[in-house]
Amino acid sequence: MCLGTVGRVQKVEGRELLVDFGGIQRRVVCLEKVEEGELVVVHAGLVIGKMSEEDYRRNIEEIQLLLEETEGSG
Amino acid sequence: MLEGALRVFRDNPELAKSLCSRIRSLASQVGHVKFMNFCGTHEWTTVHFGIRSLLPPNVELVAGPGCPVCVTPSYFVEQAIRLALEGVTVYTYGDSYRLPALRAIDGCRSLEEARAAGGRVKLVYSFLESTEEAREESLFFGIGFETLAPIYSSLLLAGKVPRNLKLLSLVKLTPPAARFAIGYHMHRGLLPLSGVIAPGHVSTVIGAGSWEFLPKEFGLPTVVTGFEPIDLLVAVLLLLKMCVENRPRVVTEYRRVVSWEGNLPAKESMGKVFETFESSWRGIGVVPDSGLFLKEEFSDFDAYRHFNLERVPHSERDLESGCRCGEIIVGAARPTDCPLFGKKCTPGSPVGPCMVSVEGPCNIWARFGGGDVPGNSG
């Protein structure tokens, strides 16, 4: 039920966006400020969050750090 | 970035092997641990990608209340069927369309059957569609967790909901459900939980900080994680690390989407439109402060008021005889423990509510062979 689909913002019209999901476009509602080209997570017609390049990089860096911290943990 | 994310978090056997090796090492330093998820999509990822089969026998993953369709009381399905047959247009998500009622209304036990019998039932992808389409007296069957509440509140605040469309808010809150499930395991002689895999998308809205009560009140390590197999393995490793170090806290693995504060405009919108009240959970009972209902200012759109429906139905018997959905939904039993599973109750012909939604634990286990791994005893 809480499945989120990631799509790219094509067009911003006030609180409604046109979002592209790999070729399929949908109109969705968004309460946050977004710009064309940004990646958003959509759930049942609502943008619940944005996916930023920086946070994505930090996500991967933190996994790398975890691997280093737990290396040879046995 | 999107394609890259799939390579990193899904199609990445090397990283998966490294994580599993570390999971095995840390698991050897703890006794039996039981980690609970609170999201149907996490259970889907766990089962679909065979995560349980990769874990040592002393690391148990259990599915908690993570499917709003599964916990919507039969009473509301029955009332929606009745209204659809009386000529009210009932809008519903596909997930709730086949949800079985305990008692048939004019021979119909689901909205699907009501439509087949001539009732006015329409499937929609989002609340937005129904607001644009509704012309006659209509009801929106508003199932959901915190991820859905903001679309209801934002369209109401924007004045986009026509007066003829009434919202039946069946929105349920996950932190009170987590509190309930933890208490259930503590007080019924079950092995207590050792950690929590918190729902990624619910947390996108409410913020990772909303789970701080888990380590503070219950000493439970908590990881807010994403929905790819690598996300789940990282979550298990982080939980084990916290167990070994005895340092329970909330860690956000799903950093690429979730913040500590959550989606502030969405939370503000919800706060203006909804109030919190006790709510009935099918097979579980009444859970305090776990439901969102429209505030008085929005009573013109309130289906409870317009159609004179009970907000909190108290039904002692809300499941078919033999159905164990009430225990399955709190992680006290596995789908395969139910005598109806795969026999009388299947995805094609669901008897219990956990077999209906693609995110119900029984439906997931039935479609993908379950996570029935020796050593994980439920």
Boltz contact constraints between the chains, C-beta under 6 A:
constraints:
  - contact:
      token1: [A, 1]
      token2: [B, 40]
      max_distance: 6.0
  - contact:
      token1: [A, 1]
      token2: [B, 67]
      max_distance: 6.0
  - contact:
      token1: [A, 1]
      token2: [B, 68]
      max_distance: 6.0
  - contact:
      token1: [A, 1]
      token2: [B, 95]
      max_distance: 6.0
  - contact:
      token1: [A, 1]
      token2: [B, 359]
      max_distance: 6.0
  - contact:
      token1: [A, 2]
      token2: [B, 39]
      max_distance: 6.0
  - contact:
      token1: [A, 2]
      token2: [B, 41]
      max_distance: 6.0
  - contact:
      token1: [A, 2]
      token2: [B, 145]
      max_distance: 6.0
  - contact:
      token1: [A, 2]
      token2: [B, 147]
      max_distance: 6.0
  - contact:
      token1: [A, 2]
      token2: [B, 201]
      max_distance: 6.0
  - contact:
      token1: [A, 2]
      token2: [B, 202]
      max_distance: 6.0
  - contact:
      token1: [A, 3]
      token2: [B, 41]
      max_distance: 6.0
  - contact:
      token1: [A, 4]
      token2: [B, 201]
      max_distance: 6.0
  - contact:
      token1: [A, 6]
      token2: [B, 2]
      max_distance: 6.0
  - contact:
      token1: [A, 29]
      token2: [B, 128]
      max_distance: 6.0
  - contact:
      token1: [A, 29]
      token2: [B, 151]
      max_distance: 6.0
  - contact:
      token1: [A, 29]
      token2: [B, 154]
      max_distance: 6.0
  - contact:
      token1: [A, 31]
      token2: [B, 154]
      max_distance: 6.0
  - contact:
      token1: [A, 31]
      token2: [B, 265]
      max_distance: 6.0
  - contact:
      token1: [A, 31]
      token2: [B, 266]
      max_distance: 6.0
  - contact:
      token1: [A, 32]
      token2: [B, 265]
      max_distance: 6.0
  - contact:
      token1: [A, 41]
      token2: [B, 257]
      max_distance: 6.0
  - contact:
      token1: [A, 43]
      token2: [B, 147]
      max_distance: 6.0
  - contact:
      token1: [A, 44]
      token2: [B, 126]
      max_distance: 6.0
  - contact:
      token1: [A, 44]
      token2: [B, 148]
      max_distance: 6.0
  - contact:
      token1: [A, 45]
      token2: [B, 126]
      max_distance: 6.0
  - contact:
      token1: [A, 45]
      token2: [B, 128]
      max_distance: 6.0
  - contact:
      token1: [A, 45]
      token2: [B, 151]
      max_distance: 6.0
  - contact:
      token1: [A, 46]
      token2: [B, 150]
      max_distance: 6.0
  - contact:
      token1: [A, 46]
      token2: [B, 151]
      max_distance: 6.0
  - contact:
      token1: [A, 48]
      token2: [B, 147]
      max_distance: 6.0
  - contact:
      token1: [A, 48]
      token2: [B, 201]
      max_distance: 6.0
  - contact:
      token1: [A, 48]
      token2: [B, 204]
      max_distance: 6.0
  - contact:
      token1: [A, 48]
      token2: [B, 205]
      max_distance: 6.0
  - contact:
      token1: [A, 49]
      token2: [B, 204]
      max_distance: 6.0
  - contact:
      token1: [A, 49]
      token2: [B, 257]
      max_distance: 6.0
  - contact:
      token1: [A, 51]
      token2: [B, 256]
      max_distance: 6.0
  - contact:
      token1: [A, 51]
      token2: [B, 257]
      max_distance: 6.0
  - contact:
      token1: [A, 55]
      token2: [B, 255]
      max_distance: 6.0
  - contact:
      token1: [A, 55]
      token2: [B, 256]
      max_distance: 6.0
  - contact:
      token1: [A, 56]
      token2: [B, 1]
      max_distance: 6.0
  - contact:
      token1: [A, 56]
      token2: [B, 256]
      max_distance: 6.0
  - contact:
      token1: [A, 58]
      token2: [B, 255]
      max_distance: 6.0
  - contact:
      token1: [A, 59]
      token2: [B, 255]
      max_distance: 6.0
  - contact:
      token1: [A, 59]
      token2: [B, 256]
      max_distance: 6.0
  - contact:
      token1: [A, 60]
      token2: [B, 8]
      max_distance: 6.0
  - contact:
      token1: [A, 63]
      token2: [B, 234]
      max_distance: 6.0
  - contact:
      token1: [A, 67]
      token2: [B, 18]
      max_distance: 6.0
  - contact:
      token1: [A, 70]
      token2: [B, 22]
      max_distance: 6.0
  - contact:
      token1: [A, 73]
      token2: [B, 22]
      max_distance: 6.0
  - contact:
      token1: [A, 73]
      token2: [B, 25]
      max_distance: 6.0
  - contact:
      token1: [A, 73]
      token2: [B, 26]
      max_distance: 6.0
  - contact:
      token1: [A, 74]
      token2: [B, 25]
      max_distance: 6.0
  - contact:
      token1: [A, 74]
      token2: [B, 28]
      max_distance: 6.0
